């Protein structure tokens, strides 16, 4: 059985070969119709557009994306052709939480009493909100689809714009439907802000209107900006890049643990699809070199493990290398892999 994979999905090739698959590995942006014509399955990340242009006339019947998001998959087309797809929902939620924690701690030493608005409280946003509450912040949660389902404790985006010192975005990208999120943060949103000292986007670049955000920064409607995702990646707005407090090349979820989770999840989906019953063997991650972390507080411990300022400096110095910085990123480790002692 032939399968085509993005070569940057770690731990995947060996596991598929152990399952008896004939594996073709390529850079995700270079996977084309010729590659998938006689393939049964396709394993991708966000850079491979799985649509009619790629899939028409192919024998692909399963798509696994080692990502939380799936806006790069034309799900309507797949349904019409009987193609099953599987994403890795929640795979890197703890990695993105780690990123958001580090951004906030680099921005402010003490967070108790700060008001934070979390826009989108799915797998990632709910973790961010729970951590923020435990850290002593006043948390405002926004999620219109969940509100429509009767979930309690949610507020409007207008209330977040009025009351929050930090606003962090974690919705899925929806261009249509009852609750579109494309340019959710637009000029009107920025004009309504009352006290936003830090705006974070680690969801999808198009959730925030980057041109409007740059104007908001220039007019001091937003104090600081942390962007991991950008409109028109990898061609980022250089003016926005220059002014951003934190600017990273779409790597918020790039931890070794998150990548391993994603690979495991898409492999399990594929195994179910083909009826593979044997145990799937994946590598065990070794302990980090600096396994023991001794610090005086959570902030110092987390920033010892990871600070986004190094990745920011790399991107600002090499804006033309966004894609290579992303593809060659040295996967960081999550706090759960360390022994942390607070003294």
Secondary structure, DSSP 8 states (H G I E B T S, - for coil): -EEEEETTSTTHHHHHHHTT-EEEEE-GGG--HHHHTT-SEEEE-TTS-BSHHHHTT----EEEESSS--TTB-HHHHHHHT-EEE--TTTTHHHHHHHHHHHHHHH-S--TT-EEEEE--SHHHHHHHHHHHHTT-EEEEE-HHHHHTT-SSB--HHHHHHH-SEEEE-----SSSTT--TTSB-HHHHHT-SS--EEEE-S-GGGB-HHHHHHHHHTTSSSEEEESS-TTTTS--HHHHHH-SEE-SS-TT-BHHHHHHHHHHHHHHHHHHHT--S----------TT-EEEESSHHHHHHHH--HHHHHHHHHH-GGGHHHHHHT---B--GGGSEEEE-
